[in-house]
Amino acid sequence: MNSGIDWARVHARLTDAARALDEHRVPSPAARRAALEARARALAVALPAAVGASVEVLEFMLADERHAIESVWVREVVPLRELTVLPGTPAFVLGVIHLRGEILSMLDIGKFFGLARKGLTDLDKAIVLDDGKMRFGILADRIVGSRSIPVSEVQPPLPTLSVIRPDYLLGVTRERGVILDGRKLLADPSIVVADEVGY
């Protein structure tokens, strides 16, 4: 019984359709080459900015741990003198200092982050942080100095390397020092102490 269907022609059309789909899905060697060349040109424009990129930091010691913060957030470093203790403030607020006519809060970031103290600590250096809106000092035992760290050497923060929450860190150096995120620290509302006094 003849059904009137030309199966050979149907098979040929299906084969042509499958070939067309494969060619659409998998680009030809010429199309692949053109795409790779376009990517190479884009990388050639972006690469000079990335190669050799570095971050400028101020390194300091807190107890026996090395910390750093981007220099862009550091206004100045001053010796800690005449700290006035403020009663009723959180434990991480050690007090205020008078610096050239300005009253600045002094914070112990070790207590802020809940770091355990290891041995004796001096906390006699004040690193004044400033982002144009907020300004306060963080205390350190010793200032190591400023240096430029290649971005390629900054590793992502790992929970095993620091108890500081990763969202407060930019990364970890090869020496296992932590680079604090100054922008996050300066913008953190929990740093601000409410000025309401209960009567």
Number of C-alpha atoms within 10 A of each C-alpha: 3 5 5 6 8 9 9 9 10 11 11 11 12 12 12 12 12 12 12 12 11 12 11 10 9 11 12 12 9 9 11 12 12 12 12 12 12 12 11 12 11 11 12 11 10 11 11 10 9 12 11 11 12 15 15 16 21 21 21 23 18 21 18 14 14 18 21 27 24 21 18 15 21 18 15 12 17 14 12 17 12 10 14 13 14 12 10 9 13 14 12 17 23 20 19 19 21 13 11 6 7 9 12 16 23 24 23 20 17 17 15 15 13 12 13 10 13 10 7 9 14 11 17 14 19 24 24 19 24 18 15 8 7 13 17 20 26 20 26 26 18 19 20 13 10 15 15 13 16 14 16 13 12 19 15 13 21 14 10 6 11 16 12 18 11 15 12 18 21 20 21 21 21 10 7 16 19 26 23 21 18 22 16 13 18 20 13 12 9 10 17 12 12 8 7 6 6 4 3
